Each structure stands twice: as C-alpha cells, then as structure tokens.
C-alpha cells in the first residue's frame, strides 16, 4: 500500500487511537457482490476485525472470509450469525430491472429476518444501509441536511418506499428486542463500478434534463468511501442515523461545465406528466416522483462521520468524472436504457429536447409492429 493510501486509511479509521472495535467478528450480508463484497474485502484487511462472516446466496471471492451460503430470508440465518458482534446488512435489491413487487418483498422480508435473527443469536448491533433519498428532494430542504432532519420522501411503491420501510423496521427493532442497537447509513448518489440507478442513468441521456424553475444540487458518494464509512460503523465509531457523501455539492451549471453536456429544459408540468405516462405504461422503471431528485436539493452534511475522524477520499468532481467514464456507450431516456439501434432511432427522430415526450409513442408503435 502506498504512503498516500496509508495516510487516507489512517484518517478514515482513526488509526493510532483507542478502538472500540478491536477483535470484532463482523457478519456481512450480500457479501458476494456490490457494496457487500467491497466492504467485506476491506474488513478482512482491518486489524481491528478478528473474523468476517460472509453471507450470500452464492459463495463469493473474498479471501479470508468464512462463508455462509443461504438466502437471508431463511430463518436458519440465526444459527449462522452465532458469535458475531455486529451485522452489516447489505443484501438489499436496488436493481433497476427488478420486478417492483418481488424487490419490495425481498427487501422488507430480508431486513425483518436479519434483525430478528441478530436478536435471536445475541448479536448486539446491526448496521443498515439505505440512501439519503429517504429525506426527500424538496425546494425548502436545508442545504446541507442534518442527520436528524425529517424523512419526507414520497412513498409510491418505488425503491425509496422500500428504503423507508427498511428504516422503520430498524427503528422498531430495539423496542422489540431490548439490547439490540441499529445504525443506519444514508449515502448520497452512489457511484462506482457496477452501480446502476435512476440517478446514474440520468447521465446516460443525450442531454441533462432540467425542469424549469428547479434548483438541482448534486452530491455523490463513491463506493470506496461508502465501504470505509460502513467499516467505521462496524467498528462502532458512529451510531444512530449517519449520512455519507463527498464534501459539499455541485450546482447544475457546474455539472454541465464539468461534463460538457448540454441541458434540455422543460416545464415542470410537461416533464412530470411525461414521466408519469411513461411509468404507467411500463416503459420506464422509475416513477415520476423520482424526477424530484434531479430537481431539488437533498445534500447531506456527513457531520457524524466527520466528528468521528472520517473523510471522503473522492471529491464530487472526481466522482462525477468517474461516473461519466462508466456510462460511456450507454443511452437512456427517463431512466430507460436503450439499445444502440433504438437510441439512434429514438433520439435522432425525436431530437434531444423532445426525447422524454417522444419515447412513449415510439415504443408503443414498436410494440404494435412486433405484435
């Protein structure tokens, strides 16, 4: 490891100071892929962690971890958590292509089982990871939001609704299971290898959609920084509700300047109406309410992590540059990813400024031709 990396790691984990997490056994759900794998890899290298129990439906490639292969909704999970000091529950389905009902059932049932199993097996702490989207994106939000700001997101059967329910389960668990504590991490827009969300697809469009009269504020969270924040939570350095992201934020004009992308500006009624029609037709995966996250601020402070000595290793500018590199070659309109042929036809015929409205008619006509 380079001296720079060592310095960064020391700042993030508080190296050299008394550590309440010394010798911990940490269980990680969803450890075979995504943020679960990245966090498990980090924990097996952490001097303050004695053992990592990796849990997933398939065995992954985290050397040094002890694998427990099962579905997190299986009641047998309790026996697999024996001996753990803390559980990081990262097996949450946030896939863009997942069936909404199946996704919600998995996320809610999975969280219920993890919390119940942790209590039954005597695990004192569980760490959940949701999103700063639970605060909601509203024009009167403070910039930045404090950790204890009210959760005002709209519940409409979307992924955000799942995450709000996950947090409700987390708040109820200590009352139902005295002796169990729950920490919740809420990251800003997550970026990094393999991340595919409604917000990363916003940057796959030919132009950046801007709703007239809105005030977007963009804040990112790199996967590496999220993993290090989860490590801090595992070690007990932060508790309660914790936000994580790059320091500060970018205004819409800065995003356009840094990305070199031009905007397409639409009236709010037109943009929301078109997004709602596309979603109701089953053409786009995201409900119209998710458009608010590209319109209004939901920037977070990360104050509790900062007070614990944690700092991000990426700036918003660096995270955006990595995101733009990763989405090269992808084409999306209203979060619906298009193939190259579809993209050329749709965007060429409709024009960038009319793509949001024209996509529904195009795809319906295409379906009729196939039928």
C-alpha positions, 0 to 999 in steps of 0.5 A: 500500500502506498504512503498516500493510501496509508495516510487516507486509511489512517484518517478514515479509521482513526488509526493510532487511537483507542478502538472500540472495535478491536477483535470484532467478528463482523457478519456481512450480508450480500457479501458476494457482490456490490457494496457487500463484497467491497466492504467485506474485502476491506474488513478482512484487511482491518486489524481491528476485525478478528473474523468476517462472516460472509453471507450470500446466496452464492459463495463469493471471492473474498479471501479470508472470509468464512462463508455462509451460503443461504438466502437471508430470508431463511430463518436458519440465518440465526444459527449462522450469525452465532458469535458475531458482534455486529451485522452489516446488512447489505443484501438489499435489491436496488436493481433497476430491472427488478420486478417492483413487487418481488424487490419490495418483498425481498427487501422488507422480508430480508431486513425483518429476518436479519434483525430478528435473527441478530436478536435471536443469536445475541448479536448486539448491533446491526448496521443498515444501509439505505440512501439519503433519498429517504429525506426527500428532494424538496425546494425548502430542504436545508442545504446541507441536511442534518442527520436528524432532519425529517424523512419526507420522501414520497412513498409510491411503491418505488425503491425509496418506499422500500428504503423507508420501510427498511428504516422503520423496521430498524427503528422498531427493532430495539423496542422489540428486542431490548439490547439490540442497537441499529445504525443506519447509513444514508449515502448520497448518489452512489457511484462506482463500478457496477452501480446502476440507478435512476440517478446514474442513468440520468447521465446516460441521456443525450442531454441533462434534463432540467425542469424549469424553475428547479434548483438541482444540487448534486452530491455523490458518494463513491463506493470506496468511501461508502465501504470505509464509512460502513467499516467505521460503523462496524467498528462502532465509531458512529451510531444512530442515523449517519449520512455519507457523501463527498464534501459539499455539492455541485450546482447544475451549471457546474455539472454541465461545465464539468461534463460538457453536456448540454441541458434540455429544459422543460416545464415542470408540468410537461416533464412530470406528466411525461414521466408519469405516462411513461411509468404507467405504461411500463416503459420506464422503471422509475416513477415520476416522483423520482424526477424530484431528485434531479430537481431539488436539493437533498445534500447531506452534511456527513457531520457524524462521520466527520466528528468521528475522524472520517473523510471522503477520499473522492471529491464530487468532481472526481466522482462525477468524472468517474461516473461519466467514464462508466456510462460511456456507450450507454443511452437512456431516456427517463431512466430507460436504457436503450439499445444502440439501434433504438437510441439512434432511432429514438433520439435522432427522430425525436431530437434531444429536447423532445426525447422524454415526450417522444419515447412513449409513442415510439415504443408503443408503435414498436410494440404494435409492429412486433405484435 
